[in-house]
Amino acid sequence: MTKQEILDTIELRQSTLKSFLSCALMYSYIHIHKLEPEFRYAATISGSAYHLALKWLHEGEWEGDLESLYTKALNHYLYASSESHIPVRWKKDKQSDIANLTRNAIEILTNYREKEYNKRAIVLFNEAKFKVKVLGYEFTGTIDQVRKNPDGSIELIDFKSSAQRPNMYAVKNDLQLTLYSYAIRHGSLLIDDIWVKPNLLVDSVGIYFLRAHEVYKRKVPGKQIGDQKGDPFIRTIKDMQSLRAFRYEVRSLLSGMLKPATHNGESIYFANTASCSFCAYKGHCEARNSKVPVKDADSALELLAELNMAS
């Protein structure tokens, strides 16, 4: 495919960047070939439900029943979303998994709602769609939340409910967070069906790790049963210098996304086998059934060297 054909095929979203960075072959399945995943993880659906429940909390449901709120959000993604026809991979079975997810959600959302910094925060933008041009290419996506904290600072937040807490290095180098910061500074947000330009340089940007609101069920050193697991905020700063550097990162990424290597006239997207264990495209994956000559980083480098020598 030519560069223009690829541009006509894909949407440049934060998820496009994320999938390409995770595995270029998976990116091609999702965004070039438009293949559906074989399954959805229950934990991923639950993560989407947290986002929707938090949106509702901050839009008039603050005093609402949290079990009903989460269940309504979970049911939306299970039964009423554009992906509801895709099978769900449950950890144990549907009934017990939903019971466990709901129990954990009530605990997390209850502790979220009880925090003074969440009660007193003024939410400026909530699950806001954005569009922004980077190097002439339009990127779109959704920003979880932008809030004004009690101390007056403006903060951009990305909610995460993954099992593993992100470390500071990952947050500082998170390209999605930088894209969000770039969008709120240079792009437009869709507010009440009107595109507005915030032109806002936030004071901080970071991950809000929701599982920090889980409580210890048994004693661990330095903690008591019932203590919450820690500070949910993992913050960094995206200043003007980092936003300018972001353009160079995007230029490099777009080169790989829009101008892939070719072999025998066909585009090649290299597989990152480190991502295989959680990939929902295993049945499609040419790296698994040996239809492409690339299975790991070493063979990818060898093929690239071969292609470079031939060019």
Rosetta blueprint (number, residue, H / E / L):
1 M L
2 T L
3 K H
4 Q H
5 E H
6 I H
7 L H
8 D H
9 T H
10 I L
11 E L
12 L L
13 R E
14 Q H
15 S H
16 T H
17 L H
18 K H
19 S H
20 F H
21 L H
22 S H
23 C L
24 A H
25 L H
26 M H
27 Y H
28 S H
29 Y H
30 I H
31 H H
32 I H
33 H L
34 K L
35 L L
36 E L
37 P L
38 E L
39 F L
40 R E
41 Y E
42 A H
43 A H
44 T H
45 I H
46 S H
47 G H
48 S H
49 A H
50 Y H
51 H H
52 L H
53 A H
54 L H
55 K H
56 W H
57 L H
58 H L
59 E L
60 G L
61 E L
62 W L
63 E L
64 G L
65 D L
66 L H
67 E H
68 S H
69 L H
70 Y H
71 T H
72 K H
73 A H
74 L H
75 N H
76 H H
77 Y H
78 L H
79 Y H
80 A H
81 S L
82 S L
83 E L
84 S L
85 H L
86 I L
87 P L
88 V E
89 R E
90 W L
91 K L
92 K L
93 D L
94 K H
95 Q H
96 S H
97 D H
98 I H
99 A H
100 N H
101 L H
102 T H
103 R H
104 N H
105 A H
106 I H
107 E H
108 I H
109 L H
110 T H
111 N H
112 Y H
113 R H
114 E H
115 K L
116 E H
117 Y H
118 N H
119 K H
120 R L
121 A L
122 I E
123 V E
124 L E
125 F E
126 N E
127 E E
128 A E
129 K E
130 F E
131 K E
132 V E
133 K E
134 V E
135 L L
136 G L
137 Y E
138 E E
139 F E
140 T E
141 G E
142 T E
143 I E
144 D E
145 Q E
146 V E
147 R E
148 K E
149 N L
150 P L
151 D L
152 G L
153 S L
154 I E
155 E E
156 L E
157 I E
158 D E
159 F E
160 K E
161 S L
162 S L
163 A L
164 Q L
165 R L
166 P L
167 N L
168 M H
169 Y H
170 A H
171 V H
172 K H
173 N L
174 D L
175 L H
176 Q H
177 L H
178 T H
179 L H
180 Y H
181 S H
182 Y H
183 A H
184 I H
185 R H
186 H H
187 G L
188 S E
189 L E
190 L E
191 I E
192 D L
193 D L
194 I E
195 W E
196 V E
197 K L
198 P L
199 N L
200 L L
201 L L
202 V L
203 D L
204 S E
205 V E
206 G E
207 I E
208 Y E
209 F E
210 L H
211 R H
212 A H
213 H H
214 E L
215 V E
216 Y L
217 K L
218 R L
219 K L
220 V E
221 P L
222 G L
223 K E
224 Q L
225 I L
226 G L
227 D L
228 Q E
229 K L
230 G L
231 D L
232 P L
233 F E
234 I E
235 R E
236 T E
237 I L
238 K L
239 D L
240 M H
241 Q H
242 S H
243 L H
244 R H
245 A H
246 F H
247 R H
248 Y H
249 E H
250 V H
251 R H
252 S H
253 L H
254 L H
255 S H
256 G H
257 M H
258 L H
259 K L
260 P L
261 A E
262 T E
263 H E
264 N L
265 G L
266 E E
267 S E
268 I E
269 Y L
270 F L
271 A L
272 N L
273 T H
274 A H
275 S H
276 C H
277 S H
278 F H
279 C L
280 A L
281 Y L
282 K L
283 G L
284 H L
285 C L
286 E H
287 A H
288 R H
289 N H
290 S L
291 K L
292 V L
293 P L
294 V L
295 K L
296 D L
297 A H
298 D H
299 S H
300 A H
301 L H
302 E H
303 L H
304 L H
305 A H
306 E H
307 L H
308 N H
309 M H
310 A H
311 S L
